[in-house]
Amino acid sequence: MKKVLLFLVIIFGLVQFRCSEEDSPTEPPSIEGISPQFGKVNTNVAINGKGFGTEVSEISVTLNGKDVTVVSLNDQQVVVRVPSKAGSGPVVVTKGSTSVTGPVFAYQYNGIVNTIAGSDHGYVDDTGVDAKFERPLAATADASGNIYVADTYNNRIRKIDASREVTTFAGVGDGTHKDGTLTTAQFSYPGGIAVANDGTIYVCDRLYSYIRKISISGDVTSIAGDGFTGSHDGKGIGAGFATPTSLAIDPQGNIIVLDDVGLIRKVTPAGDVTTIAGGGGTGSTDGPGVTAKFNFPSTIAIDKDGNVFVADQVNQRIRRITPDGMVSTVAGSAQGNKTGAVTEAMFNFPGGVAVDADNNIYVADTRNYQIKVITAVNTVYTLAGIGTEGAIDGDGETSKFLYPYSISIDKSGDLIVVDASIIRRIVLQ
């Protein structure tokens, strides 16, 4: 009888222990860090933390909102593989009903370079490499994939359609200033160009210092600037520019203009022109608004939050202007060619800048003959170009550029590069 009672006590104890174990709450997941913080497709990333468990079926992971494959799992580490075109964004681990967000992983793209149009200096409307441009300074794409080129020394706006056919879109090419229709208007060394969401095209007309508008109905008008009278604020054609060289459109529909004397100007939809950054003259001073200084900046770009990025080429830096006017240095330290941490990176007269939806900043590193990327985790890497002069299509490690001066992003997320008198595309993978 004693043996039976002892057996029942043991069984009861085991049952109680098992129930207690099952009823005890599991530790919620937490993330302490990831390694590495950046990498290309198929990189294995270790997510370190606690409470991940051991059952792969009970856990899911996303990177920048995209599902990723779990390679291995234990309670303190999840290893995942980076998918193609993951983009840059936070790592999120979900276990049951609990999701935790970790650090940002910066995706490093592979760039495939190909030639869209152009091969040599000149003025020829034709298809692909049979067309010719004369030292264009900028290009932009509309929602349909058409590319508009500020063909600077031909004094025209050119159009490249999806079949790579190049036509003259606006301007008669005589290098003077005249409003009118697409076939009668005249431009004088057009530089910056941008397309608004409604299809309206804006152009920096550099020599006569006007901001021009090409409406969707084909009318060319001057909306700001009074001719070459220097930089002064005002309204519409009562304002003055020195040499407007680049422009971009912010989320509120304002036109942000880089004026050649080192000023960043704003043209509101109502036509009011004000100076938002730069004190005139040259320098490399960070700080608020007009106390900051630039040194022959070349192009600008704007992100989805309204930050303005400036390719400050003689300072060998990329600068940022926040919506409240604060100027800071994003990357670059001195003239040279160096990737890595943003504080140690070196550029060689960076000409072009563009920024994507994941806050990657693309730089046309002109005299290094490369395209570089500043990532969301403050590192710089080379996307395309081996660093010697040439015009060779191919992947990032074999391609060559002649003189990559400006860069923009089309609606599919690919890069459009103005490379001397050639228009190139970089497909991101």
Secondary structure as UniProt FT lines:
FT   HELIX           2..23
FT   STRAND          30..35
FT   STRAND          38..39
FT   TURN            41..42
FT   STRAND          44..50
FT   HELIX           56..58
FT   STRAND          59..63
FT   TURN            64..65
FT   STRAND          66..67
FT   STRAND          69..74
FT   TURN            75..76
FT   STRAND          77..81
FT   TURN            84..85
FT   STRAND          89..95
FT   TURN            96..97
FT   STRAND          98..107
FT   STRAND          111..117
FT   HELIX           128..130
FT   STRAND          132..133
FT   STRAND          138..141
FT   TURN            143..144
FT   STRAND          147..151
FT   HELIX           152..154
FT   STRAND          156..160
FT   TURN            162..163
FT   STRAND          165..170
FT   STRAND          180..181
FT   TURN            182..184
FT   STRAND          190..195
FT   TURN            197..198
FT   STRAND          201..205
FT   TURN            206..209
FT   STRAND          210..214
FT   TURN            216..217
FT   STRAND          219..224
FT   STRAND          234..235
FT   HELIX           236..238
FT   STRAND          240..241
FT   STRAND          244..249
FT   TURN            251..252
FT   STRAND          255..259
FT   TURN            260..262
FT   STRAND          263..267
FT   TURN            269..270
FT   STRAND          272..277
FT   STRAND          287..288
FT   HELIX           289..291
FT   STRAND          297..302
FT   TURN            304..305
FT   STRAND          308..312
FT   TURN            313..316
FT   STRAND          317..321
FT   TURN            323..324
FT   STRAND          326..331
FT   STRAND          340..341
FT   TURN            342..344
FT   STRAND          346..347
FT   STRAND          350..355
FT   TURN            357..358
FT   STRAND          361..365
FT   HELIX           366..368
FT   STRAND          370..374
FT   TURN            376..377
FT   STRAND          379..384
FT   STRAND          394..395
FT   TURN            396..398
FT   STRAND          400..401
FT   STRAND          404..409
FT   TURN            411..412
FT   STRAND          415..419
FT   TURN            420..421
FT   STRAND          422..428
//
